[in-house]
Amino acid sequence: MNTLSSSFLKRLTFGLIGGFTYAMVRDQLRFRSMKKAVVAITGGSRGLGLVLAKEFVRQGASVALLARDNEELARAKKIVELFVPGADVLTIECDCTKPHQVDQAVSAILRYFGKIDVVVNNAGVITTSPIANTTKKDFEDSLDVHFWAPYYMNRACIPHMKSGARIVNISSIGGMVPVPHHAAYCTGKFALRGYSESLRLELMPKGIYVTTVCPGLMRTGSARNARVKGQFKKEHAWFSMMASAPLITMSAERAARKIVAAIKTGKAETNVSTPSRVMSLFHSHFPGIYADFGSIANWMLPNPTNDLRTTLEGKDAESVVSRSVLTSLGERAAERNNEIPPQTDQMH
């Protein structure tokens, strides 16, 4: 018995050492610097997209920022150029759910930079709503932004990408586990994750590495631009508090550093925060218990209403709670990350 145990431990040890060695060698072989790379970022005018742009230019890349709001894009360009003087930043007004606009944007990037090395599909929309208030249109909008927009962007870029290029699809912890009052959001993010992981298998033989990013809650300040349905003020208050809580969220800047590090080594998937990793593992191994806890969490959230039509943005559903010390970290992040328009012409 002792001999069998000893033999098993030896095999296990050699297996672990071999696995770690393989992973280290693989990462080194696939490594690429971001210096002089051209990076296209959808949803690049604010939030995580803007923070990623700052991290890319800090590492020597040039960036093309795509978003729907030209004024936001202009502010984002100034923010990035102030962060790294001399940074080469191209901004393009583009609704990535419209394939013809995507094709025009990609052509503009190629004309300006001559190449595309990294595509970051970051554009997203969050709807916080009881499922009873969630309509077919809400699900369609989520799929349009989270699945079809990356599909159109990748389809347009892949023919112009060479070996060593990267595609990055920003999914979410909501693409790994269900989250109450976020059914539409989770549906879109689950679809993106499945597509992203399948795309990696098809593109690896060409030397193009697809990384699926599944972050948990980040302090980006995006709650004020989330869509809210049902009991608007209560829904927004809950989401604002969760998106600002220091123990369960991470700063967007730290998340961006981890995401770019994963991109450089061509990782298949990265889950950048400890709480999201724990949730994912727990859901994978104990789905029934996870569902039990999730139903308790759902019971604590606001009840649905009879209004299926009205949708507000978070900034239009503010309350005493959503503008309190409980959400101060999120509010400061919103100011840094272009989620809040400046009150004057001065950038601050």
C-alpha positions in Angstrom: 0.0 0.0 0.0 2.8 2.3 0.9 4.6 1.5 -2.4 1.4 2.2 -4.4 0.9 5.5 -2.6 4.5 6.5 -3.2 4.3 5.6 -6.9 1.1 7.7 -7.2 2.6 10.7 -5.5 5.6 10.5 -7.8 3.4 10.4 -10.9 1.3 13.2 -9.6 4.4 15.3 -8.9 5.9 14.7 -12.3 2.6 15.4 -13.9 2.2 18.8 -12.1 5.8 19.8 -12.9 5.3 18.8 -16.5 2.0 20.8 -16.8 3.5 23.9 -15.3 6.6 23.6 -17.5 4.5 23.2 -20.6 2.4 26.2 -19.7 5.4 28.4 -19.1 7.1 27.4 -22.4 3.9 27.8 -24.3 3.3 31.3 -22.9 6.9 32.3 -23.8 6.5 31.0 -27.4 3.3 32.8 -27.9 4.3 36.1 -26.2 4.1 39.3 -28.2 4.9 42.8 -27.1 2.3 45.5 -27.5 5.0 48.0 -28.6 4.1 49.4 -32.0 1.0 47.2 -32.1 -2.3 48.6 -33.6 -5.2 47.9 -31.3 -8.9 48.4 -32.2 -11.2 48.7 -29.2 -15.0 48.8 -29.5 -16.8 50.6 -26.7 -13.5 52.5 -26.4 -14.8 55.9 -25.4 -15.5 55.2 -21.7 -15.4 52.6 -18.9 -13.2 49.6 -19.3 -12.6 50.3 -23.0 -11.0 53.6 -22.2 -8.9 52.2 -19.3 -7.7 49.4 -21.7 -6.8 52.1 -24.3 -4.6 53.9 -21.6 -2.9 50.6 -20.7 -2.2 49.7 -24.4 -0.7 53.1 -25.2 1.4 53.0 -21.9 2.9 49.8 -23.3 3.7 51.5 -26.7 0.7 50.6 -28.8 -1.4 52.8 -31.1 -5.2 52.6 -30.6 -8.4 53.0 -32.6 -11.4 53.8 -30.4 -14.8 52.9 -31.7 -18.0 54.1 -30.1 -21.4 55.6 -31.0 -21.0 59.0 -29.4 -18.7 61.4 -31.1 -18.5 63.8 -28.2 -17.5 61.0 -25.8 -14.9 59.9 -28.4 -13.4 63.4 -28.5 -13.1 63.4 -24.7 -11.6 59.9 -24.7 -8.9 60.9 -27.2 -7.9 63.9 -25.0 -7.8 61.7 -21.9 -5.5 59.1 -23.6 -3.3 61.7 -25.1 -2.9 63.4 -21.7 -2.1 60.1 -20.1 0.7 59.3 -22.7 1.8 62.5 -24.5 2.3 61.7 -28.2 0.1 58.6 -28.2 -1.4 57.8 -31.6 -5.1 57.7 -31.1 -7.7 57.4 -33.9 -11.4 57.8 -33.0 -14.2 56.5 -35.2 -18.0 56.9 -34.6 -19.4 53.5 -35.2 -22.4 51.5 -34.1 -20.9 48.0 -34.1 -24.3 46.3 -34.3 -24.5 47.7 -37.9 -22.3 45.6 -40.2 -21.9 48.3 -42.8 -20.6 50.7 -40.2 -18.2 48.1 -38.9 -16.8 47.5 -42.4 -16.3 51.2 -42.9 -14.6 51.6 -39.5 -12.2 48.7 -40.2 -11.4 50.2 -43.6 -10.6 53.6 -41.9 -8.3 51.9 -39.4 -6.4 50.1 -42.2 -6.1 53.4 -44.2 -4.7 55.2 -41.2 -2.5 52.6 -39.6 -2.0 50.1 -42.4 -2.7 47.1 -40.1 -4.7 45.7 -37.2 -2.8 43.6 -34.7 -5.3 43.3 -31.8 -9.1 43.6 -31.7 -10.8 44.1 -28.4 -14.6 43.5 -28.5 -15.5 45.5 -25.4 -18.8 47.3 -26.3 -21.6 46.3 -23.9 -24.9 47.2 -22.5 -26.1 46.2 -19.0 -29.8 45.9 -18.2 -30.8 45.3 -14.6 -34.4 44.2 -14.4 -36.6 41.4 -13.0 -37.2 38.8 -15.6 -40.9 39.6 -15.5 -40.0 43.1 -16.7 -37.6 41.9 -19.3 -38.9 41.8 -22.9 -37.9 40.1 -26.1 -36.4 43.4 -27.2 -34.1 43.4 -24.1 -32.8 40.0 -25.1 -32.4 41.0 -28.7 -30.5 44.2 -27.7 -28.1 42.2 -25.5 -27.5 39.6 -28.3 -27.0 42.5 -30.8 -24.3 44.2 -28.7 -22.6 41.2 -27.0 -22.7 38.6 -29.8 -23.5 40.1 -33.2 -21.3 43.2 -32.8 -18.1 41.1 -32.0 -19.1 38.7 -34.8 -19.3 41.6 -37.3 -16.0 43.1 -36.0 -14.1 39.9 -36.1 -15.5 39.0 -39.5 -14.2 42.3 -40.9 -10.8 42.2 -39.2 -9.7 38.5 -39.5 -8.8 38.7 -43.3 -6.4 41.5 -42.5 -4.7 39.9 -39.4 -1.4 38.1 -39.6 0.1 35.3 -37.4 0.6 36.6 -33.9 -2.5 38.8 -34.0 -4.9 38.8 -31.1 -8.7 38.8 -30.8 -10.1 39.7 -27.3 -13.8 39.1 -26.5 -14.8 40.8 -23.2 -17.5 38.5 -21.8 -18.2 38.6 -18.1 -18.8 36.6 -14.9 -22.4 36.9 -16.2 -21.2 34.8 -19.2 -20.1 32.0 -16.8 -22.8 32.0 -14.1 -26.4 33.2 -13.9 -27.0 36.5 -12.1 -30.5 37.4 -10.8 -32.1 40.5 -12.5 -29.6 40.2 -15.3 -31.2 37.6 -17.5 -30.8 39.5 -20.8 -27.2 40.5 -20.0 -26.2 37.0 -19.1 -27.8 35.6 -22.3 -25.7 37.9 -24.5 -22.5 37.2 -22.5 -23.0 33.4 -22.5 -23.5 33.6 -26.3 -20.3 35.6 -26.7 -18.3 33.2 -24.5 -19.4 30.2 -26.6 -18.6 31.9 -29.8 -15.2 33.2 -28.5 -14.0 29.8 -27.3 -15.1 28.1 -30.6 -13.4 30.9 -32.6 -10.1 30.2 -30.8 -10.0 26.6 -32.0 -10.5 27.6 -35.6 -7.9 30.5 -35.6 -5.1 28.9 -33.6 -3.7 27.0 -36.7 -3.3 30.5 -38.3 -1.4 31.8 -35.4 -4.2 34.1 -34.3 -5.0 33.8 -30.6 -8.5 34.5 -29.2 -8.7 35.4 -25.5 -12.0 35.3 -23.7 -12.1 37.7 -20.8 -14.6 37.0 -18.0 -14.2 39.7 -15.4 -16.4 40.1 -12.3 -17.6 43.4 -11.0 -15.2 46.3 -11.8 -15.3 49.8 -10.6 -15.6 51.5 -14.0 -18.5 53.8 -13.1 -20.7 52.2 -15.7 -23.7 51.9 -13.4 -25.0 55.4 -14.2 -25.2 54.3 -17.9 -26.8 50.9 -17.3 -30.4 50.4 -18.4 -32.9 50.0 -15.5 -36.4 48.5 -15.6 -39.0 47.6 -12.9 -38.7 49.6 -9.7 -36.1 51.9 -11.2 -34.7 53.6 -8.1 -34.4 50.4 -6.1 -32.9 48.5 -9.0 -30.3 51.2 -9.7 -29.5 51.5 -6.0 -28.8 47.8 -5.7 -26.6 47.7 -8.8 -24.7 50.9 -7.9 -23.9 49.5 -4.5 -22.7 46.2 -5.9 -20.6 47.9 -8.5 -18.9 50.0 -5.9 -18.4 47.6 -3.0 -14.6 47.4 -2.3 -14.5 43.7 -1.3 -16.3 42.3 -4.3 -15.1 44.7 -7.0 -11.7 45.5 -8.4 -10.4 48.7 -10.0 -10.7 49.0 -13.7 -7.0 49.9 -13.9 -5.9 46.7 -12.2 -8.3 44.7 -14.4 -6.9 46.3 -17.5 -3.3 45.4 -16.5 -4.3 41.7 -16.0 -6.3 41.6 -19.3 -3.4 43.1 -21.4 -1.0 40.6 -19.7 -3.2 37.7 -20.7 -3.5 39.1 -24.3 0.3 39.3 -24.6 0.7 35.5 -23.8 -2.3 34.5 -25.9 -4.2 33.0 -23.0 -7.4 31.1 -23.9 -9.4 32.7 -21.0 -8.8 35.0 -18.1 -11.0 35.6 -15.1 -9.3 38.6 -13.5 -10.8 38.8 -10.0 -10.8 36.4 -7.1 -14.6 36.7 -6.3 -15.5 35.9 -9.9 -13.2 32.8 -9.9 -14.7 31.6 -6.7 -18.3 32.0 -8.1 -17.3 30.2 -11.3 -15.8 27.3 -9.5 -18.6 27.0 -7.1 -21.2 27.1 -9.9 -19.3 24.4 -11.9 -19.0 22.0 -9.0 -22.2 22.7 -7.1 -24.8 24.1 -9.5 -27.7 23.1 -7.4 -26.4 24.8 -4.3 -25.4 27.9 -6.4 -29.0 28.0 -7.6 -30.3 27.8 -4.1 -28.2 30.8 -3.0 -29.0 32.7 -6.2 -32.7 32.3 -5.4 -32.2 33.7 -2.0 -30.3 36.7 -3.5 -33.2 37.1 -6.0 -35.7 37.2 -3.1 -33.8 40.2 -1.6 -34.0 42.2 -4.8 -36.9 44.5 -5.8 -40.2 43.0 -6.9 -41.3 43.4 -10.6 -43.8 45.9 -11.8 -46.5 45.8 -14.5 -44.6 48.3 -16.6 -42.8 46.4 -19.4 -42.2 49.4 -21.7 -40.3 52.0 -19.7 -36.5 51.8 -19.6 -34.4 54.4 -17.8 -30.7 55.0 -17.7 -29.1 54.7 -14.3 -28.4 58.5 -14.1 -32.2 59.1 -14.5 -33.0 56.7 -11.6 -30.9 58.2 -8.9 -31.9 58.1 -5.3 -30.4 58.9 -1.9 -28.8 55.5 -1.7 -27.3 55.5 -5.2 -25.7 58.9 -4.5 -24.3 58.1 -1.1 -21.0 57.0 0.5 -22.0 53.4 -0.4 -21.4 54.2 -4.1 -18.6 56.8 -3.8 -15.9 54.5 -5.3 -18.1 54.0 -8.4 -18.8 57.7 -8.7 -15.1 58.5 -8.6 -14.4 55.9 -11.2 -17.2 57.3 -13.4 -15.4 60.7 -13.3 -12.0 59.2 -14.3 -13.4 56.9 -17.0 -15.5 59.4 -19.0 -18.8 58.0 -17.8 -19.8 61.5 -16.6 -19.5 64.4 -19.0 -17.3 67.2 -17.6 -19.2 70.1 -16.0 -17.0 72.6 -17.7 -14.7 72.7 -20.7 -11.8 71.9 -18.4 -10.8 68.2 -18.3 -10.6 67.0 -14.7 
